[in-house]
Amino acid sequence: MRHRAQAGHHATRRCGRGAPRLSANRFEPATLRVKVGTTVVWQQEDTALHNVISAELPTLRSSDLRRGDTYRHTFTQAGTFTYYCSYHAGMTGTVIVTD
């Protein structure tokens, strides 16, 4: 399912409807659409250790996240950025950033 951020230039996409959660060894939602300047906040809700890492965007790289932790990243350029958890094969997500 795809969600559009109701976001402006300096909006924050927090936990809640459409914001990414780490749960049951997956990112939910798997695809997120936001505008340039949006800060996305990932919420770690799983008991397993996770992280958020992107090969395309070196600044999108969290430390290890435990249950209750959050990770935030502000997207400053348009593009499609995939990310993954290095601990769980197949745990991937995508952020589509538009002007």
LINSULUR-V700742 format. One record per pair of residues at least 4 apart in sequence whose C-alpha atoms are under 8 Angstrom apart, sorted by the first residue. I is the first residue (numbers start at 1). J is the second residue. D is the distance in Angstrom with one decimal. If there is no record, write none. Layout:
I/J/D  I/J/D
This chain:
1/29/6.6  1/30/7.4  1/31/7.0  2/29/7.1  2/30/7.8  2/31/5.5  2/32/6.0  2/33/7.2  3/18/5.6  3/29/7.8  3/31/7.3  3/32/5.6  3/33/6.0  4/18/7.6  4/32/6.7  4/33/4.9  4/34/6.2  5/13/7.1  5/18/7.6  5/32/7.8  5/33/6.1  5/34/5.0  5/35/7.3  6/34/8.0  7/11/5.1  7/12/7.3  7/13/7.7  7/34/7.0  7/35/6.6  7/38/6.8  8/35/6.9  8/37/7.5  8/38/7.1  9/35/7.0  9/36/6.6  9/37/4.9  9/38/6.3  10/37/5.1  10/38/5.4  10/39/7.2  11/37/6.9  11/38/4.8  11/39/6.2  12/38/5.5  12/39/4.5  12/40/5.9  12/41/7.3  13/19/5.8  13/38/6.8  13/39/5.8  13/40/4.6  13/41/5.9  14/19/5.5  14/20/7.9  14/40/6.3  14/41/4.9  14/42/7.2  15/19/5.0  15/20/6.8  15/21/7.1  15/41/6.7  15/42/7.0  15/43/6.2  18/28/7.9  18/29/6.5  18/32/7.2  19/28/7.7  19/29/7.2  19/32/7.6  19/40/7.2  19/41/7.0  19/42/7.0  20/27/6.2  20/28/5.2  20/29/5.6  20/30/7.6  20/32/7.7  20/40/7.9  20/41/7.0  20/42/5.1  20/43/6.6  21/27/5.6  21/28/5.2  21/29/7.2  21/42/5.5  21/43/4.8  21/44/6.0  21/45/6.6  22/26/5.8  22/27/4.8  22/28/6.5  22/42/7.1  22/43/6.1  22/44/4.8  22/45/5.6  22/46/6.1  22/50/7.7  23/27/6.5  23/28/7.2  23/44/6.9  23/45/5.3  23/46/4.7  24/46/6.1  25/46/7.3  25/48/7.6  25/88/6.9  25/91/6.3  26/30/7.8  26/91/5.0  26/92/7.0  27/91/6.7  27/92/6.6  27/93/6.0  29/93/7.7  30/92/6.9  30/93/4.5  30/94/6.2  31/93/5.8  31/94/4.7  31/95/5.8  31/96/7.5  32/94/6.3  32/95/4.8  32/96/6.1  33/95/5.8  33/96/4.7  33/97/5.9  33/98/7.6  34/38/6.4  34/95/7.3  34/96/6.3  34/97/5.0  34/98/6.4  35/75/8.0  35/78/7.7  35/97/5.3  35/98/4.9  35/99/5.7  36/75/5.7  36/76/5.3  36/77/5.7  36/78/6.0  36/97/5.9  36/98/5.8  36/99/5.5  37/74/6.1  37/75/5.4  37/76/5.2  37/77/7.8  38/74/5.6  38/75/5.8  38/76/7.8  39/72/6.4  39/73/5.4  39/74/4.0  39/75/6.3  40/72/5.5  40/73/5.5  40/74/6.3  40/75/7.8  41/70/6.4  41/71/5.5  41/72/4.3  41/73/6.7  42/70/5.4  42/71/5.2  42/72/6.3  43/68/6.9  43/69/6.3  43/70/4.7  43/71/6.8  44/50/7.6  44/65/6.5  44/66/6.4  44/67/5.2  44/68/5.5  44/69/5.4  44/70/6.0  45/67/5.1  45/68/6.0  45/69/8.0  46/66/7.6  46/67/5.5  47/66/7.1  47/67/5.6  48/66/7.1  48/67/7.5  49/64/6.6  49/65/5.9  49/66/5.4  49/67/7.6  49/87/7.6  50/64/5.8  50/65/5.2  50/66/6.8  50/85/5.9  50/86/7.5  50/87/6.4  50/88/7.9  51/61/7.7  51/62/5.7  51/63/6.1  51/64/5.0  51/65/5.6  51/84/7.6  51/85/5.0  51/86/6.7  51/87/7.6  52/60/7.2  52/61/5.6  52/62/5.2  52/63/7.7  52/83/6.3  52/84/5.7  52/85/5.4  52/86/7.8  53/58/8.0  53/60/5.9  53/61/4.4  53/62/6.4  53/83/5.2  53/84/5.4  53/85/6.3  53/86/7.3  54/58/6.3  54/59/8.0  54/60/5.6  54/61/6.3  54/81/7.1  54/82/6.0  54/83/4.2  54/84/6.5  55/82/7.5  55/83/7.0  56/81/6.3  56/82/7.2  57/81/6.9  60/73/6.5  62/71/6.4  65/69/5.7  65/70/7.2  65/71/7.9  75/97/7.2  77/97/7.1  77/98/7.9  77/99/7.9  78/96/7.6  78/97/4.7  78/98/4.9  78/99/6.0  79/96/6.0  79/97/5.2  79/98/6.7  80/94/6.9  80/95/5.9  80/96/4.4  80/97/6.2  81/94/5.6  81/95/5.2  81/96/6.3  81/97/7.9  82/92/7.1  82/93/5.6  82/94/4.2  82/95/6.4  83/92/5.6  83/93/5.3  83/94/6.1  84/90/7.7  84/91/5.6  84/92/4.2  84/93/6.2  85/89/7.4  85/91/5.7  85/92/6.7
